[in-house]
Amino acid sequence: MKQASTASSFTPKYTGIPSDPSDITGKIVQMVKHRQACDMEDLLEACSSYTWNQVFLEVDRLSRTGELRLFSKRAGKYTVTLPAA
């Protein structure tokens, strides 16, 4: 008797992760360079093709590497700037 194949040719594609992570980085850095200072809400609006988590995680990563600075203005309100030269 021939055994049935259990392998599937279906490969799910997870669309929650951008295909090119540099796209979100470039968009964030470009906006902050253009405006000098940017509220997180403005970044979230400009990066509407990404989730809140993706934008915040990238801003967090960029601030930890020194490429951007993240400031708390007041409870729940953040501003992103370029680092001081």
Legacy VTK file of the C-alpha trace (Angstrom):
# vtk DataFile Version 3.0
C-alpha trace
ASCII
DATASET POLYDATA
POINTS 85 float
0.000 0.000 0.000
1.229 3.460 -0.891
1.494 5.913 1.998
-0.141 9.293 1.645
2.220 12.220 1.735
1.785 14.393 4.820
3.943 17.229 3.507
2.060 20.258 2.318
3.133 22.584 -0.464
1.407 25.482 1.290
3.871 27.923 2.834
2.197 30.635 4.886
3.581 34.124 4.480
3.631 36.258 7.603
2.857 39.801 6.545
3.361 41.418 9.951
7.081 41.862 9.325
8.150 44.258 6.584
10.004 42.559 3.732
12.736 45.180 3.977
13.258 46.463 7.533
15.286 49.404 6.198
12.054 50.825 4.710
10.652 51.712 8.119
14.056 52.952 9.308
14.416 55.242 6.306
10.900 56.592 6.669
11.385 57.402 10.373
14.827 58.987 9.974
13.724 60.996 6.916
10.731 62.427 8.776
12.745 63.352 11.866
15.470 64.964 9.722
12.843 66.968 7.845
11.019 68.184 10.964
13.924 68.347 13.465
11.558 67.045 16.163
8.597 64.777 15.697
5.868 63.493 17.998
5.328 59.728 18.014
1.758 60.326 16.831
3.109 62.062 13.705
5.492 59.177 13.037
2.690 56.658 13.476
0.555 58.567 10.974
3.411 58.825 8.454
4.158 55.105 8.849
0.543 53.973 8.616
1.498 50.867 6.624
3.249 49.572 9.769
1.780 48.671 13.143
2.233 50.794 16.247
4.516 48.085 17.628
6.744 48.050 14.535
7.180 51.834 14.592
7.830 51.990 18.320
10.293 49.083 18.254
12.252 50.716 15.441
12.311 54.091 17.224
13.442 52.287 20.374
16.204 50.484 18.449
17.354 53.712 16.801
17.420 55.512 20.154
19.442 52.704 21.767
22.013 52.864 18.952
22.235 56.652 19.266
20.761 57.399 15.855
17.711 59.134 17.360
16.727 60.509 20.758
13.411 59.725 22.383
12.000 62.143 24.957
8.963 61.853 27.166
7.034 65.142 27.019
4.400 64.036 29.521
2.589 60.844 30.405
2.156 58.865 27.191
3.493 61.599 24.873
6.890 61.168 23.213
9.029 63.290 20.907
11.749 61.954 18.625
14.734 64.101 17.591
18.121 63.678 15.989
21.004 63.340 18.456
22.937 66.486 19.348
25.929 66.918 17.054
LINES 1 86
85 0 1 2 3 4 5 6 7 8 9 10 11 12 13 14 15 16 17 18 19 20 21 22 23 24 25 26 27 28 29 30 31 32 33 34 35 36 37 38 39 40 41 42 43 44 45 46 47 48 49 50 51 52 53 54 55 56 57 58 59 60 61 62 63 64 65 66 67 68 69 70 71 72 73 74 75 76 77 78 79 80 81 82 83 84
